[in-house]
């Protein structure tokens, strides 16, 4: 298994990317890790040189403020584009990047290519839940508009991913909506509901946003506009909550004492909500495995993204999704 890492992508690149790769190389000797980036900058960061780590030189970098389509088309030697080309040409089985999200989606579409039968790939991050299982939500920003057929494909791909990568038998698939009744919602959700009922998945019906964190489903299906609003709302609420707690627990000596007592529980809660523990968000629906790591990923997040990629490759995720999507499409 060969995993290409966009070593120059992300807020903490390339240092944290290299550190994460070195940790992953030590943890799993059955994978080859390909650091794609400026060799002159990467070489000094390799404090050790495991046999399963190799540098692939890429002369330029796609920056956070680059216009995605122009950058991917013009910067043919950018680390992200080179990694995508390696996946397309079979030189790597997967790529991971913490870089520009729009550019990665463009790289996926223009360089790696769409999977046969898939109209719109979906960005599929994990949202932490109170039961610790998390929920795979898709689409959370790759496509602002969607048709019912797109959500059907999201449901299939998400169900397969949770079963194969996370080991959940018969994952519960829910449709994000404003009510639990079958005929609630806008035209999109009303049309897609009966279509999801006919799929070979465990469809549990509509799920309201207030129930997402309670673990009401394992896969949450929605269009990219609604999904991105949900994600940003949850991130903002969590950030504000931790900020308020910090202020209250440092207000006086007795609140500091209470904080000391509660600290173990607060640390567990923070870890449960931490993106670093989830690794990356797969771009499902591409003709190759592409993972989007958080832009501010540290070494731990990169290591977990490699772990996630390794598990997906072990279970032949892309072939499994392609077979299922192809079967569903031909059966229409």
C-alpha positions in Angstrom: 0.0 0.0 0.0 1.5 3.3 -1.1 0.1 6.5 0.4 1.1 9.9 -1.0 1.1 12.8 1.4 0.9 16.4 0.2 3.8 17.5 2.4 3.4 21.2 1.6 -0.3 21.5 2.3 -1.8 22.9 5.5 -1.1 25.6 8.1 1.7 23.6 9.8 3.4 22.3 6.7 5.8 20.8 6.1 7.1 20.2 9.6 4.0 18.6 11.2 3.3 16.6 8.0 6.7 15.0 8.1 6.4 14.3 11.9 3.1 12.6 11.3 4.5 10.5 8.5 7.5 9.4 10.6 5.1 8.4 13.4 2.9 6.5 10.9 5.9 4.8 9.3 7.0 3.5 12.7 3.5 2.3 13.6 2.8 0.4 10.3 5.6 -1.2 8.4 3.2 -2.6 5.7 2.7 0.8 4.0 5.0 2.9 1.9 4.7 6.7 2.6 5.5 9.1 -0.2 6.2 12.7 1.0 5.4 14.8 -2.0 6.9 18.3 -1.9 10.1 20.4 -2.1 12.9 18.0 -1.5 15.2 20.8 -0.2 12.8 21.6 2.6 11.7 18.1 3.4 15.1 16.4 3.6 16.4 18.3 6.7 13.1 17.4 8.5 13.7 13.7 8.2 15.3 13.2 11.6 15.2 9.5 10.9 14.9 7.7 7.5 12.6 4.7 7.8 12.8 2.3 4.9 9.1 2.8 4.1 9.4 6.6 3.7 10.4 8.3 0.4 10.4 11.8 -0.9 8.8 12.6 -4.3 10.0 16.1 -5.4 7.4 18.7 -6.3 8.6 22.2 -7.1 5.7 24.4 -6.2 2.8 24.6 -3.7 -0.9 25.5 -4.0 -1.5 28.3 -1.4 -4.5 28.7 0.8 -5.6 31.9 -1.1 -5.1 30.5 -4.6 -8.1 30.2 -6.9 -8.7 26.4 -7.0 -9.3 25.7 -10.7 -6.6 28.1 -12.0 -4.1 26.8 -9.5 -4.7 23.2 -10.3 -4.5 23.8 -14.1 -1.5 26.1 -14.0 0.6 24.6 -11.2 1.2 21.2 -12.8 4.2 20.7 -10.5 2.4 21.6 -7.2 2.7 19.0 -4.5 -1.1 18.4 -4.4 -1.4 18.0 -8.1 1.6 15.7 -8.3 0.1 13.5 -5.5 -3.2 13.4 -7.4 -1.5 12.4 -10.6 0.3 9.6 -8.8 -3.0 8.2 -7.7 -4.4 8.4 -11.2 -1.4 6.7 -12.7 -1.2 4.0 -10.1 2.0 5.2 -8.5 0.1 5.6 -5.2 -3.0 4.0 -3.9 -4.2 7.0 -1.9 -3.4 10.7 -1.3 -3.8 12.8 1.8 -3.7 16.6 1.9 -4.3 19.3 4.5 -4.1 22.0 1.9 -6.6 24.2 0.1 -10.0 22.4 0.2 -11.3 23.8 -3.1 -8.1 23.0 -4.8 -8.2 19.4 -3.5 -11.7 18.9 -4.7 -10.6 20.3 -8.1 -7.6 18.0 -8.1 -10.0 15.1 -7.3 -12.3 15.9 -10.2 -9.7 17.0 -12.9 -6.7 14.9 -12.0 -7.9 11.8 -10.1 -11.3 11.7 -11.9 -14.8 10.7 -10.9 -15.8 7.2 -10.3 -18.0 5.7 -13.1 -21.7 6.2 -12.2 -21.0 9.0 -9.7 -22.2 12.4 -10.7 -21.0 14.4 -7.7 -18.2 13.4 -5.2 -19.0 14.2 -1.6 -16.8 15.7 1.2 -17.5 13.4 4.1 -16.0 14.4 7.5 -16.8 12.7 10.8 -18.9 14.7 13.3 -18.3 13.6 16.9 -21.4 12.3 18.8 -22.1 11.8 22.5 -22.0 8.0 22.2 -18.4 8.1 20.8 -19.3 6.5 17.5 -19.5 9.7 15.5 -21.5 10.2 12.4 -20.2 10.4 8.8 -21.9 13.3 7.2 -22.0 13.9 3.4 -22.0 16.1 1.6 -20.6 18.9 3.8 -19.4 21.3 1.2 -18.2 19.8 -2.0 -21.4 20.7 -3.9 -23.7 23.5 -2.9 -26.6 22.2 -4.9 -27.8 18.6 -5.2 -30.4 16.5 -7.0 -32.1 13.5 -5.4 -29.9 11.2 -7.4 -26.8 12.7 -5.8 -28.1 12.1 -2.3 -28.9 8.5 -3.2 -25.3 8.1 -4.1 -24.1 9.8 -0.9 -26.2 7.4 1.1 -24.8 4.3 -0.6 -21.2 5.5 -0.4 -21.5 6.6 3.2 -23.0 3.3 4.3 -20.2 1.3 2.6 -17.5 3.5 4.1 -18.8 3.1 7.7 -19.1 -0.6 7.2 -15.7 -1.2 5.6 -13.6 1.4 7.3 -15.2 1.7 10.8 -16.5 -1.9 11.0 -20.1 -1.0 11.7 -22.6 -3.7 10.5 -25.7 -2.3 8.9 -24.9 1.4 9.6 -28.0 3.5 10.2 -28.5 6.1 7.4 -30.5 9.3 8.2 -31.6 12.2 6.0 -31.0 15.6 7.5 -34.4 17.4 7.7 -36.5 19.9 9.6 -38.8 17.1 11.0 -38.9 13.4 11.4 -42.1 12.8 9.4 -41.6 11.4 5.9 -43.2 14.3 4.0 -41.4 17.1 5.9 -38.8 19.3 4.3 -38.2 20.9 0.9 -38.7 19.4 -2.5 -35.3 17.8 -2.5 -35.8 15.9 0.8 -39.4 15.0 -0.1 -38.3 13.5 -3.4 -35.3 11.6 -2.0 -37.0 10.0 1.0 -38.8 7.2 -0.9 -35.7 6.7 -3.0 -33.6 6.1 0.1 -36.2 3.6 1.3 -35.6 1.5 -1.8 -31.9 1.2 -1.3 -30.1 -1.8 0.1 -29.1 0.2 3.2 -30.5 0.6 6.8 -32.4 3.8 6.3 -33.8 5.2 9.5 -35.7 8.2 8.1 -35.4 11.9 8.7 -33.1 13.2 11.4 -33.3 16.7 12.9 -30.2 18.7 13.4 -30.8 18.8 17.2 -30.5 15.0 17.3 -27.3 14.6 15.3 -24.9 14.8 18.3 -27.0 12.3 20.2 -25.9 9.5 17.8 -29.3 9.0 16.1 -27.6 7.7 12.9 -24.2 6.5 11.7 -24.4 8.2 8.3 -26.1 11.6 7.7 -27.1 12.6 4.2 -27.7 16.2 3.0 -26.8 18.6 0.3 -23.5 20.5 0.6 -25.0 23.9 1.4 -27.1 22.6 4.4 -24.3 20.3 5.5 -21.7 23.0 5.5 -24.0 25.3 7.6 -24.5 22.4 10.0 -20.8 21.8 10.3 -19.8 25.4 10.8 -22.6 25.9 13.4 -21.4 22.9 15.4 -17.8 24.1 15.2 -18.7 27.6 16.3 -20.9 26.3 19.2 -18.2 24.0 20.4 -15.5 26.7 20.3 -17.8 29.2 22.1 -18.7 26.6 24.8 -15.1 25.8 25.6 -14.3 29.5 25.7 -17.1 30.2 28.2 -16.1 27.2 30.3 -12.6 28.5 30.5 -13.7 31.9 31.6 -16.0 30.6 34.3 -13.5 28.1 35.7 -10.9 30.8 36.1 -13.2 33.4 37.6 -12.3 32.7 41.3 -10.4 30.3 43.6 -13.4 28.1 44.1 -14.3 27.8 40.4 -10.6 26.9 39.8 -11.0 24.2 42.5 -14.1 22.9 40.7 -12.2 22.9 37.4 -9.4 20.7 39.0 -12.1 18.2 40.1 -13.7 18.2 36.6 -10.5 18.3 34.6 -10.4 14.5 33.7 -13.9 14.6 32.3 -13.3 17.9 30.5 -10.2 16.4 28.8 -12.2 13.4 27.7 -14.9 15.7 26.2 -12.3 17.8 24.4 -10.6 14.7 23.0 -14.0 13.4 21.8 -14.6 16.6 20.0 -11.1 16.9 18.6 -10.7 16.7 14.8 -7.2 15.3 15.3 -8.6 12.0 16.4 -10.7 11.5 13.3 -7.9 11.8 10.8 -9.4 13.2 7.6 -12.5 13.5 5.5 -12.7 11.3 2.4 -13.8 12.7 -0.9 -16.1 9.8 -1.8 -17.0 9.2 -5.4 -13.6 9.6 -7.0 -11.7 7.0 -8.9 -9.1 6.8 -6.2 -8.9 7.3 -2.4 -8.4 11.0 -1.5 -8.5 12.2 2.1 -8.8 15.9 3.2 -7.1 16.5 6.5 -8.0 19.6 8.6 -6.1 22.7 7.5 -4.5 23.1 10.9 -3.6 19.5 11.3 -0.7 18.6 13.6 1.4 15.5 13.5 -1.2 13.5 15.4 -3.9 14.4 12.9 -1.7 13.4 9.9 -0.8 10.1 11.6 -4.5 9.4 12.1 -5.3 10.3 8.5 -2.7 7.7 7.4 -4.3 5.1 9.8 -7.7 5.9 8.2 -6.3 5.5 4.7 -4.6 2.2 5.5 -7.9 0.8 6.8 -9.8 1.9 3.7 -7.2 0.4 1.4 -7.2 -2.9 3.4 -10.9 -3.2 2.7 -10.6 -2.2 -0.9 -13.0 0.6 -0.4 -12.9 2.2 -3.8 -13.6 -1.0 -5.7 -16.4 -1.9 -3.2 -18.1 1.5 -3.7 -17.7 1.3 -7.5 -19.3 -2.2 -7.6 -22.2 -1.1 -5.5 -22.8 2.2 -7.4 -22.5 0.4 -10.7 -25.0 -2.3 -9.6 -27.5 0.3 -8.4 -27.1 2.4 -11.6 -27.6 -0.6 -13.9 -30.6 -1.7 -11.9 -32.5 1.5 -12.4 
